[in-house]
Amino acid sequence: MCRNIRPLFNFEPPATGNEMHDAALQFVRKISGYTHPSQANQAAFEEAVEDIEKVVKRLLKSLETNAPPKDREIVAAKAREKARLRYG
């Protein structure tokens, strides 16, 4: 759906509040079609971001897995290598 929304579950250290907020913001931007909403839509836009951020936090708290946590640095290094191969 959106390349800027990254998986947040099962990482060590866990996802931060900023990461959850950024994911919610990207989701609302994608759904609404606005990068920066007009003043008339600003309140609705911000409320949607807050609501989705709450849902994301609740979801991440309730998910369970037997898999060991992923290391953020290793995942980031793999993504950089994949991008290097893809884009040169």
SEMI-85182 format. One record per residue (C-alpha): x, y, z; residue number from 1; residue in one letter. Coordinates in Angstrom, 3 decimals, padded with zeros to 6 digits. Layout:
N
X|Y|Z|NUM|a
...
END
This chain:
88
000.000|000.000|000.000|1|m
002.526|002.599|001.097|2|c
006.270|002.169|001.095|3|r
006.721|004.513|004.050|4|n
004.672|002.384|006.423|5|i
007.000|-000.187|007.948|6|r
006.232|-003.255|010.048|7|p
006.362|-002.327|013.736|8|l
005.669|-005.657|015.416|9|f
008.220|-007.972|017.024|10|n
011.258|-005.707|017.035|11|f
013.846|-005.208|019.709|12|e
013.657|-002.524|020.944|13|p
009.877|-002.223|020.508|14|p
008.316|000.412|018.273|15|a
008.347|003.896|019.730|16|t
005.428|006.269|020.023|17|g
006.952|008.358|017.248|18|n
007.084|005.371|014.911|19|e
003.444|004.558|015.603|20|m
002.443|008.195|015.082|21|h
004.394|008.379|011.806|22|d
002.729|005.195|010.537|23|a
-000.709|006.546|011.458|24|a
000.070|009.866|009.765|25|l
001.196|008.118|006.563|26|q
-001.924|005.975|006.571|27|f
-004.240|008.992|006.930|28|v
-002.302|010.873|004.239|29|r
-002.674|007.929|001.875|30|k
-006.373|007.409|002.575|31|i
-007.310|011.099|002.451|32|s
-005.094|012.063|-000.446|33|g
-003.800|015.050|001.556|34|y
-000.191|015.666|002.447|35|t
-001.235|018.779|004.350|36|h
-004.996|019.228|004.753|37|p
-006.701|022.586|004.440|38|s
-007.639|024.464|007.601|39|q
-011.221|023.304|007.118|40|a
-010.092|019.658|007.268|41|n
-007.214|019.983|009.745|42|q
-009.183|018.931|012.839|43|a
-010.688|015.860|011.156|44|a
-007.261|014.907|009.783|45|f
-005.559|015.185|013.184|46|e
-008.377|013.313|014.913|47|e
-008.049|010.463|012.413|48|a
-004.289|010.279|013.022|49|v
-004.861|010.123|016.798|50|e
-007.544|007.435|016.445|51|d
-005.389|005.263|014.204|52|i
-002.375|005.717|016.461|53|e
-004.450|004.418|019.411|54|k
-005.545|001.404|017.378|55|v
-001.944|000.693|016.331|56|v
-000.776|000.804|019.964|57|k
-003.597|-001.509|021.042|58|r
-002.873|-003.920|018.196|59|l
000.859|-004.101|018.903|60|l
000.183|-004.739|022.607|61|k
-002.234|-007.564|021.852|62|s
-000.229|-009.435|019.192|63|l
001.666|-012.555|020.239|64|e
004.391|-014.553|018.552|65|t
006.805|-017.373|019.296|66|n
009.352|-015.945|016.867|67|a
012.381|-014.238|018.345|68|p
012.361|-010.424|018.078|69|p
013.931|-008.972|014.942|70|k
016.956|-006.715|015.247|71|d
016.236|-003.260|013.806|72|r
019.802|-002.775|012.593|73|e
019.874|-006.072|010.698|74|i
016.493|-005.383|009.067|75|v
017.625|-001.850|008.131|76|a
020.888|-003.162|006.661|77|a
018.986|-005.692|004.536|78|k
016.658|-002.939|003.293|79|a
019.616|-000.699|002.391|80|r
021.274|-003.535|000.488|81|e
018.056|-004.339|-001.352|82|k
017.653|-000.658|-002.295|83|a
021.302|-000.479|-003.427|84|r
020.811|-003.473|-005.717|85|l
017.512|-002.160|-007.006|86|r
018.472|001.460|-007.618|87|y
022.230|001.189|-008.040|88|g
END
